[in-house]
């Protein structure tokens, strides 16, 4: 039996993210030569698969977080209503 590993794009789709959401990263670099030596700048780079998998694994699926928040607030509302005195 062969087990296939999910691609980073498939992991992003499971998280309900846009395609290639984790493909690019902003990296801070330092000028090493010339008149700008020592100054920092940002560069956009394509990430390897490892960091992309990690970002997907640390992410929270928006549908799940919405469901949890909905259930939580529904329970709070019910407990508040139960604690209020009933009108006769």
ZALUM-855956 format. One record per residue: residue in one letter; x, y, z of N, C-alpha, C, CB in turn. Coordinates in pm, 1 decimal, always signed. Glycine has a CB too. Layout:
BEGIN
A; X; Y; Z; X; Y; Z; X; Y; Z; X; Y; Z
...
***
This chain:
BEGIN
X; +84.5; -117.9; +0.0; +0.0; +0.0; +0.0; +89.0; +124.2; +0.0; -96.1; -0.2; +122.3
X; +59.7; +215.0; -89.2; +135.5; +339.4; -99.4; +48.5; +453.2; -46.7; +180.6; +366.7; -247.0
X; +106.5; +532.6; +42.5; +35.3; +646.3; +98.8; +86.8; +772.3; +30.6; +53.5; +654.1; +254.2
X; -4.9; +851.6; -21.3; +33.8; +974.2; -89.8; +27.5; +1091.4; +7.6; -57.2; +1000.0; -212.3
X; +130.2; +1173.6; +2.7; +136.8; +1291.9; +88.0; +59.4; +1405.3; +21.0; +284.9; +1333.6; +115.0
X; -14.2; +1482.2; +101.9; -86.0; +1597.2; +47.7; +12.9; +1704.3; +2.5; -183.8; +1654.7; +152.5
X; -21.9; +1773.8; -103.6; +61.3; +1885.1; -149.2; +28.9; +2008.3; -64.6; +38.5; +1914.1; -301.6
X; +117.5; +2107.8; -62.7; +85.7; +2230.0; +11.2; -43.4; +2296.1; -38.8; +201.5; +2328.6; +0.7
X; -67.8; +2290.0; -168.1; -191.1; +2346.9; -222.6; -314.9; +2275.8; -171.2; -188.7; +2341.3; -373.4
X; -308.2; +2143.7; -156.2; -420.6; +2068.0; -101.1; -441.9; +2101.0; +46.4; -397.4; +1917.3; -118.7
X; -333.0; +2120.1; +119.3; -344.5; +2158.1; +260.6; -408.3; +2296.2; +273.7; -205.8; +2156.8; +329.0
X; -372.3; +2387.6; +184.9; -433.9; +2520.4; +186.5; -583.0; +2511.9; +155.5; -364.3; +2613.0; +85.8
X; -620.0; +2425.4; +62.8; -761.8; +2408.9; +29.4; -839.1; +2352.5; +147.7; -778.4; +2317.2; -92.8
X; -779.0; +2260.1; +223.8; -845.6; +2206.2; +342.8; -866.4; +2313.5; +449.1; -764.3; +2090.8; +401.2
X; -777.0; +2411.5; +452.9; -790.6; +2521.7; +548.2; -885.4; +2630.0; +496.2; -653.5; +2582.5; +578.3
X; -936.8; +2613.3; +375.0; -1026.1; +2710.4; +312.3; -952.5; +2840.9; +282.5; -1147.6; +2737.5; +402.3
X; -824.1; +2829.1; +244.5; -743.0; +2944.3; +206.9; -737.7; +2955.7; +56.1; -601.0; +2933.5; +265.2
X; -695.4; +3070.7; +7.7; -677.7; +3090.6; -135.5; -563.4; +3003.6; -186.7; -650.9; +3239.2; -167.0
X; -567.0; +2968.4; -315.9; -454.7; +2890.9; -371.9; -323.7; +2969.8; -358.5; -481.5; +2855.9; -521.7
X; -217.5; +2900.0; -324.7; -83.3; +2958.9; -307.6; -78.7; +3065.5; -198.2; -36.4; +3019.8; -438.8
X; -163.4; +3051.3; -97.3; -166.9; +3146.6; +14.1; -33.2; +3150.6; +88.5; -279.9; +3110.3; +111.6
X; +34.4; +3037.5; +98.0; +160.6; +3030.3; +172.3; +282.7; +3020.0; +80.9; +158.1; +2911.8; +266.4
X; +264.1; +3041.5; -48.2; +374.7; +3019.2; -142.6; +489.4; +3119.5; -124.6; +322.6; +3027.2; -285.6
X; +456.9; +3243.1; -93.2; +558.9; +3347.6; -85.6; +579.3; +3393.9; +58.4; +520.2; +3466.5; -174.3
X; +701.7; +3434.6; +87.0; +734.8; +3487.2; +219.1; +816.5; +3614.7; +202.1; +812.8; +3381.9; +303.7
X; +807.2; +3702.5; +299.4; +888.0; +3824.4; +300.5; +1003.6; +3801.4; +396.6; +803.0; +3950.6; +342.2
X; +1125.0; +3816.1; +345.1; +1245.5; +3789.5; +422.6; +1322.5; +3920.4; +439.7; +1334.1; +3681.0; +353.4
X; +1364.9; +3948.0; +561.7; +1448.1; +4065.8; +587.2; +1593.3; +4030.9; +558.1; +1431.6; +4115.8; +733.9
X; +1658.6; +4115.4; +478.5; +1799.4; +4094.2; +444.1; +1877.7; +4221.4; +472.9; +1815.1; +4052.7; +294.7
X; +2010.1; +4207.0; +477.5; +2099.3; +4319.9; +506.3; +2194.0; +4337.8; +388.9; +2179.0; +4297.4; +639.1
X; +2208.4; +4462.9; +344.5; +2305.7; +4492.5; +238.4; +2445.8; +4463.5; +291.5; +2294.1; +4641.8; +189.9
X; +2524.2; +4391.3; +215.8; +2658.0; +4352.8; +259.7; +2768.0; +4439.5; +198.9; +2683.1; +4208.4; +225.2
X; +2739.9; +4504.9; +85.5; +2841.9; +4584.2; +17.1; +2783.5; +4718.1; -26.1; +2898.1; +4507.9; -105.0
X; +2872.2; +4808.0; -64.8; +2831.1; +4934.5; -123.7; +2787.5; +5037.9; -22.1; +2721.0; +4911.2; -219.5
X; +2732.6; +5146.4; -74.7; +2694.8; +5257.5; +12.9; +2579.0; +5224.7; +107.9; +2657.7; +5376.3; -70.9
X; +2501.6; +5121.4; +78.0; +2389.7; +5082.6; +164.1; +2426.9; +4974.4; +264.3; +2274.5; +5035.2; +79.9
X; +2556.4; +4947.0; +279.6; +2602.0; +4840.4; +368.4; +2544.2; +4857.4; +508.9; +2755.3; +4837.8; +374.4
X; +2487.3; +4748.7; +560.8; +2430.9; +4749.5; +694.4; +2282.6; +4782.2; +699.9; +2504.6; +4846.0; +777.3
X; +2229.4; +4837.1; +592.7; +2087.0; +4870.0; +591.2; +2005.7; +4745.0; +554.6; +2058.1; +4986.0; +490.9
X; +1887.4; +4738.0; +609.6; +1802.6; +4621.4; +584.1; +1702.9; +4651.2; +472.7; +1728.3; +4579.2; +712.3
X; +1661.9; +4545.1; +406.3; +1558.0; +4554.3; +304.4; +1479.1; +4424.4; +304.8; +1618.7; +4582.6; +163.3
X; +1361.0; +4428.7; +245.9; +1275.1; +4311.2; +240.2; +1275.4; +4253.6; +99.4; +1131.5; +4346.2; +284.1
X; +1272.1; +4121.6; +93.8; +1269.8; +4052.8; -34.6; +1161.5; +3944.9; -30.2; +1409.7; +3991.0; -67.9
X; +1086.6; +3933.9; -138.3; +983.6; +3831.3; -148.0; +1047.6; +3707.5; -210.4; +860.3; +3881.0; -232.4
X; +1034.7; +3593.9; -141.5; +1093.5; +3468.9; -189.9; +986.1; +3360.3; -193.2; +1213.3; +3425.2; -100.0
X; +1010.1; +3259.8; -277.5; +921.8; +3143.8; -282.0; +965.2; +3049.2; -170.6; +925.9; +3072.9; -422.8
X; +870.1; +3005.6; -88.6; +901.0; +2919.0; +24.9; +912.9; +2773.1; -18.4; +793.8; +2933.0; +133.1
X; +992.7; +2699.9; +54.0; +1000.0; +2554.8; +36.2; +872.7; +2492.7; +93.5; +1128.0; +2495.3; +105.4
X; +850.7; +2365.2; +66.1; +728.3; +2298.7; +110.4; +720.8; +2284.3; +263.2; +718.2; +2161.7; +45.6
X; +833.7; +2263.1; +330.2; +833.9; +2241.8; +474.9; +767.9; +2354.7; +553.3; +974.6; +2224.3; +522.9
X; +811.2; +2480.0; +534.0; +745.8; +2590.3; +604.7; +598.6; +2606.9; +566.1; +819.9; +2719.3; +577.5
X; +566.0; +2574.0; +441.7; +425.6; +2585.1; +398.4; +339.0; +2483.7; +473.2; +413.4; +2563.2; +244.8
X; +388.6; +2360.6; +489.1; +314.7; +2259.9; +566.2; +296.4; +2305.6; +711.0; +388.2; +2123.8; +562.1
X; +402.9; +2364.7; +766.8; +396.4; +2410.7; +905.4; +292.1; +2520.8; +921.6; +533.9; +2460.9; +951.6
X; +286.7; +2614.6; +827.9; +188.9; +2722.6; +835.0; +46.9; +2667.0; +825.0; +214.1; +2825.5; +723.4
X; +26.7; +2570.1; +737.0; -106.8; +2509.0; +725.1; -142.6; +2432.9; +852.2; -112.7; +2414.1; +603.2
X; -46.2; +2367.0; +912.2; -72.3; +2292.3; +1034.6; -100.5; +2381.2; +1153.6; +43.4; +2203.7; +1065.5
X; -41.0; +2500.9; +1155.4; -64.0; +2594.1; +1265.8; -185.3; +2683.9; +1242.5; +58.9; +2679.7; +1287.3
X; -241.9; +2676.5; +1124.3; -355.9; +2761.4; +1090.9; -485.4; +2710.3; +1153.4; -371.5; +2770.6; +940.2
X; -584.1; +2796.1; +1153.4; -716.6; +2761.3; +1205.0; -815.0; +2774.6; +1089.6; -758.2; +2853.0; +1326.9
X; -890.6; +2670.7; +1066.2; -989.4; +2674.0; +960.1; -1100.5; +2770.9; +998.6; -1046.2; +2532.7; +932.7
X; -1131.7; +2863.2; +908.9; -1228.3; +2968.2; +941.6; -1367.0; +2912.0; +970.2; -1236.3; +3068.6; +828.3
X; -1408.5; +2807.4; +899.8; -1541.1; +2749.5; +924.1; -1550.6; +2689.8; +1064.5; -1572.4; +2641.9; +819.0
X; -1443.6; +2627.9; +1110.9; -1443.7; +2568.3; +1245.1; -1446.0; +2677.4; +1351.4; -1320.3; +2477.1; +1264.7
X; -1365.7; +2781.1; +1335.0; -1364.2; +2888.8; +1434.5; -1498.4; +2961.0; +1437.9; -1251.0; +2988.9; +1404.3
X; -1562.2; +2978.8; +1323.4; -1694.9; +3040.2; +1319.9; -1795.0; +2953.3; +1395.0; -1741.2; +3061.9; +1174.4
X; -1791.8; +2823.5; +1372.2; -1884.3; +2731.5; +1438.0; -1864.7; +2733.9; +1589.7; -1865.3; +2588.7; +1384.0
X; -1739.8; +2731.7; +1634.4; -1712.2; +2735.6; +1778.0; -1762.7; +2865.5; +1841.2; -1562.1; +2720.0; +1803.3
X; -1737.6; +2977.8; +1774.7; -1784.0; +3105.8; +1828.4; -1936.7; +3110.9; +1831.6; -1728.5; +3222.8; +1744.6
X; -2002.1; +3060.0; +1730.1; -2148.5; +3057.8; +1725.3; -2204.9; +2976.1; +1841.7; -2197.4; +2999.9; +1590.7
X; -2149.4; +2857.1; +1862.0; -2196.9; +2771.6; +1971.1; -2172.6; +2836.0; +2107.5; -2128.0; +2635.0; +1964.9
X; -2055.8; +2896.9; +2123.7; -2022.2; +2961.1; +2250.9; -2122.3; +3071.9; +2282.9; -1878.9; +3018.0; +2246.7
X; -2145.3; +3162.0; +2187.5; -2235.1; +3274.1; +2213.3; -2380.2; +3229.1; +2228.8; -2224.6; +3375.9; +2101.3
X; -2418.3; +3122.2; +2161.4; -2552.6; +3068.8; +2179.2; -2570.8; +3016.1; +2321.5; -2580.3; +2957.5; +2076.7
X; -2469.7; +2946.1; +2372.9; -2475.3; +2895.3; +2510.5; -2476.7; +3009.2; +2612.2; -2356.3; +2802.7; +2537.8
X; -2399.0; +3112.1; +2589.7; -2396.9; +3227.2; +2680.1; -2533.7; +3294.4; +2681.2; -2287.0; +3328.4; +2638.3
X; -2592.0; +3311.6; +2564.8; -2723.5; +3374.9; +2556.9; -2829.0; +3292.4; +2630.9; -2764.6; +3393.8; +2410.3
X; -2824.4; +3161.2; +2616.1; -2920.5; +3075.3; +2685.4; -2901.8; +3081.4; +2836.7; -2907.0; +2931.0; +2637.0
X; -2778.5; +3082.8; +2882.8; -2755.4; +3087.7; +3027.6; -2797.1; +3222.7; +3086.3; -2607.4; +3060.6; +3058.8
X; -2780.1; +3330.8; +3010.5; -2823.1; +3462.5; +3056.8; -2974.3; +3465.1; +3064.9; -2771.2; +3574.6; +2963.4
X; -3042.5; +3411.0; +2965.6; -3188.8; +3409.8; +2966.2; -3243.0; +3325.9; +3081.9; -3242.2; +3356.1; +2832.8
X; -3177.3; +3217.6; +3114.8; -3220.7; +3131.5; +3224.1; -3196.8; +3196.6; +3360.0; -3148.6; +2997.7; +3217.1
X; -3097.5; +3282.6; +3368.8; -3067.0; +3344.8; +3498.1; -3154.9; +3466.5; +3525.7; -2920.4; +3385.5; +3503.2
X; -3223.0; +3518.9; +3423.3; -3310.8; +3633.3; +3443.9; -3440.5; +3588.7; +3510.8; -3340.5; +3703.8; +3309.9
X; -3497.7; +3672.0; +3597.5; -3624.9; +3634.5; +3661.6; -3736.4; +3630.9; +3555.8; -3661.2; +3735.2; +3777.0
X; -3824.6; +3532.8; +3571.2; -3933.4; +3514.6; +3477.0; -4047.7; +3611.6; +3511.5; -3982.9; +3367.1; +3478.6
X; -4105.8; +3671.6; +3410.3; -4220.1; +3761.6; +3431.2; -4345.1; +3680.5; +3454.3; -4239.4; +3856.5; +3311.1
X; -4428.4; +3724.6; +3547.1; -4548.7; +3649.4; +3581.4; -4665.6; +3682.6; +3494.7; -4585.2; +3672.9; +3722.3
***
